[in-house]
Amino acid sequence: MKELLKYQEIDAQIRKLKDKMLLNENRKKASDMQSYLKDVQNKLVDLDGNAGAVEKQIDSIKKEYDKLYDQVNNLDETNEEAADLTNSVIEKISRLERDLSGLQQKLIKINNDFENLMKNARTAKTNLVYYKQEYEKVKFSIEPEIEKLTAELNEQKKKVKPEALAKYMSKAEGKVFPIFVPLANGHCAGCRMEIPAGKIKEFDSHGFIECENCGRYVFKAE
């Protein structure tokens, strides 16, 4: 058990260093910047599509406007019916002018949104580079320690009894850690749950038992 606990101790140090990298603030900020830039890219695509749709509407209105304008110019003003038709066409032209103005304002807004997104994206890219560089400094300082401890772990692994190591490795990728904990006044030192009296007898044959509550392996401390 002593050799296994030494193995677990080294493993704990490695996990702590990996968590230090994983939870590094600059790493998180870099990830946030990448997510933001991806979101900006999607928004730019949407804006480009919206701008294209608005431009098509503007072209359509301009064509209709030109037709109506030509129609007015070609009307015979001496014809009584022409006066009524002229008023109708003029009303249509006025409506088109209002629609055209609204679409132009919409297009201006789209362009402004596009420029703001591009500005924010440039800032985000600058921040991304900075956060990545700062994280790389931390990673560069920690990785050699992890490599050294991993080498120690591999050496220690050879000293651990196969049965105990197999039990350890079966839970090594889980969320429960430490995996092996001592029996503390009849309780699991990991979750503080009392070990049933019937299970205590298993210590004599296996040297450790599995906690029914948290799944850790409980051993009797020497």
C-alpha distance (Angstrom), angle and dihedral (degrees) to the residues before:
residue distance angle dihedral
M1 . . .
K2 3.79 . .
E3 3.81 91.7 .
L4 3.81 92.1 47.0
L5 3.80 91.9 50.9
K6 3.79 89.3 50.6
Y7 3.81 87.9 52.3
Q8 3.80 90.2 50.2
E9 3.81 90.9 48.7
I10 3.81 91.8 55.5
D11 3.80 90.4 44.2
A12 3.81 89.1 52.6
Q13 3.81 90.9 54.4
I14 3.80 91.2 50.8
R15 3.80 91.9 48.2
K16 3.80 90.7 49.9
L17 3.80 91.9 52.7
K18 3.80 92.1 46.8
D19 3.80 90.0 50.1
K20 3.77 88.9 50.3
M21 3.80 89.2 58.2
L22 3.79 94.4 40.0
L23 3.80 93.6 50.5
N24 3.80 95.1 40.5
E25 3.81 109.7 136.9
N26 3.81 94.1 -136.1
R27 3.80 90.7 51.3
K28 3.79 89.5 52.5
K29 3.80 92.2 47.5
A30 3.80 91.2 48.5
S31 3.81 89.0 52.0
D32 3.82 89.9 49.2
M33 3.81 90.4 51.1
Q34 3.81 91.2 50.8
S35 3.80 90.8 50.3
Y36 3.81 90.6 47.5
L37 3.81 92.5 50.2
K38 3.79 90.3 49.8
D39 3.81 89.2 51.1
V40 3.81 90.5 48.3
Q41 3.79 90.2 51.4
N42 3.80 90.8 53.8
K43 3.80 91.2 47.6
L44 3.81 91.3 49.9
V45 3.79 90.0 52.8
D46 3.81 89.7 50.4
L47 3.80 91.9 47.9
D48 3.79 90.9 49.4
G49 3.79 89.6 52.2
N50 3.80 91.7 47.4
A51 3.79 91.4 48.5
G52 3.80 90.8 51.3
A53 3.80 91.3 50.4
V54 3.82 92.5 48.8
E55 3.80 91.9 47.8
K56 3.80 90.0 53.2
Q57 3.81 89.7 51.2
I58 3.80 90.5 49.6
D59 3.82 91.5 50.3
S60 3.79 90.3 48.9
I61 3.81 92.1 50.9
K62 3.80 92.0 47.0
K63 3.80 90.7 53.1
E64 3.78 91.7 49.0
Y65 3.81 90.0 45.4
D66 3.80 91.4 52.9
K67 3.80 91.4 50.1
L68 3.79 92.5 50.6
Y69 3.79 91.8 45.5
D70 3.80 90.7 52.7
Q71 3.80 89.2 47.1
V72 3.80 91.1 55.7
N73 3.79 92.8 48.1
N74 3.79 91.6 51.3
L75 3.81 96.0 50.2
D76 3.79 118.4 113.5
E77 3.78 102.6 -121.0
T78 3.85 90.7 -161.5
N79 3.79 90.5 63.8
E80 3.84 111.6 92.3
E81 3.80 92.0 -146.3
A82 3.78 89.1 51.7
A83 3.80 90.6 66.3
D84 3.79 92.5 58.3
L85 3.81 91.0 44.0
T86 3.79 90.0 49.4
N87 3.79 91.4 54.1
S88 3.80 90.4 49.4
V89 3.80 92.5 50.0
I90 3.79 91.8 46.2
E91 3.81 89.6 53.4
K92 3.80 89.6 51.5
I93 3.78 90.2 48.8
S94 3.81 90.9 50.7
R95 3.82 90.2 50.9
L96 3.78 90.7 49.4
E97 3.78 90.8 49.4
R98 3.82 90.2 53.2
D99 3.80 91.2 47.6
L100 3.78 90.4 47.1
S101 3.79 91.9 50.4
G102 3.80 91.0 50.1
L103 3.81 92.1 50.0
Q104 3.79 91.7 47.9
Q105 3.81 90.0 52.8
K106 3.80 88.9 48.6
L107 3.79 90.0 51.3
I108 3.81 90.7 49.6
K109 3.81 89.5 52.8
I110 3.80 91.2 49.3
N111 3.80 90.3 51.2
N112 3.81 91.3 48.6
D113 3.81 91.0 49.1
F114 3.80 89.2 48.9
E115 3.81 92.3 51.8
N116 3.82 92.2 47.1
L117 3.80 91.7 49.9
M118 3.79 91.5 49.2
K119 3.80 90.3 49.5
N120 3.80 92.0 49.5
A121 3.81 90.5 45.4
R122 3.81 91.2 55.3
T123 3.81 89.9 51.6
A124 3.81 91.0 47.1
K125 3.82 91.4 50.9
T126 3.81 90.4 51.9
N127 3.80 90.4 49.2
L128 3.80 91.2 46.5
V129 3.78 91.6 56.2
Y130 3.81 91.0 48.7
Y131 3.81 95.3 48.0
K132 3.80 91.5 46.9
Q133 3.78 91.5 51.2
E134 3.80 92.1 49.2
Y135 3.79 91.4 47.9
E136 3.80 91.4 48.6
K137 3.81 88.8 56.9
V138 3.81 90.3 56.3
K139 3.79 92.0 43.0
F140 3.81 91.0 49.2
S141 3.81 91.3 53.7
I142 3.82 95.3 45.4
E143 3.80 103.7 41.1
P144 3.84 95.0 69.2
E145 3.83 88.8 53.8
I146 3.79 90.5 50.7
E147 3.81 91.3 49.3
K148 3.80 91.4 50.2
L149 3.80 92.9 48.3
T150 3.81 91.5 45.3
A151 3.80 89.4 56.1
E152 3.83 89.0 50.3
L153 3.80 89.9 47.9
N154 3.80 91.9 53.1
E155 3.79 90.8 50.6
Q156 3.79 92.3 47.3
K157 3.80 89.8 48.7
K158 3.79 89.5 68.0
K159 3.80 90.5 60.1
V160 3.81 96.7 53.3
K161 3.79 120.9 95.5
P162 3.83 110.4 -105.8
E163 3.82 94.6 -125.9
A164 3.81 93.5 52.4
L165 3.81 92.3 42.7
A166 3.83 91.1 51.2
K167 3.79 90.2 53.1
Y168 3.81 90.4 48.0
M169 3.81 94.4 48.8
S170 3.82 91.4 48.1
K171 3.81 88.1 67.0
A172 3.81 99.9 28.2
E173 3.82 93.6 102.3
G174 3.80 94.3 46.4
K175 3.78 129.4 93.8
V176 3.81 95.2 -109.0
F177 3.80 113.5 99.6
P178 2.94 138.5 -161.2
I179 3.77 90.5 37.2
F180 3.81 97.8 -163.9
V181 3.82 117.0 46.5
P182 3.82 132.3 169.6
L183 3.77 126.9 -105.8
A184 3.81 106.5 -104.9
N185 3.81 115.5 -163.7
G186 3.78 91.0 -35.4
H187 3.82 92.8 -46.0
C188 3.79 134.8 105.4
A189 3.81 106.0 -103.0
G190 3.78 89.2 -146.2
C191 3.81 102.5 57.0
R192 3.84 100.5 6.2
M193 3.80 91.5 -124.3
E194 3.81 114.4 149.0
I195 3.80 114.0 -110.2
P196 3.86 111.3 -127.8
A197 3.78 114.1 -111.4
G198 3.78 90.5 -121.7
K199 3.82 91.1 59.3
I200 3.79 93.6 51.2
K201 3.81 89.8 73.6
E202 3.81 89.6 63.2
F203 3.80 90.5 70.1
D204 3.78 89.4 74.4
S205 3.81 93.9 58.2
H206 3.82 102.7 33.7
G207 3.78 105.7 21.4
F208 3.80 90.1 -130.7
I209 3.80 139.5 36.4
E210 3.78 135.3 -152.4
C211 3.79 116.4 -107.5
E212 3.79 108.4 -122.5
N213 3.81 90.9 -147.8
C214 3.82 107.4 46.9
G215 3.80 101.9 12.0
R216 3.81 95.0 -122.3
Y217 3.77 121.4 138.6
V218 3.78 111.8 -112.5
F219 3.80 121.8 -154.6
K220 3.77 134.3 -177.7
A221 3.77 110.2 -106.1
E222 3.79 114.2 -128.7
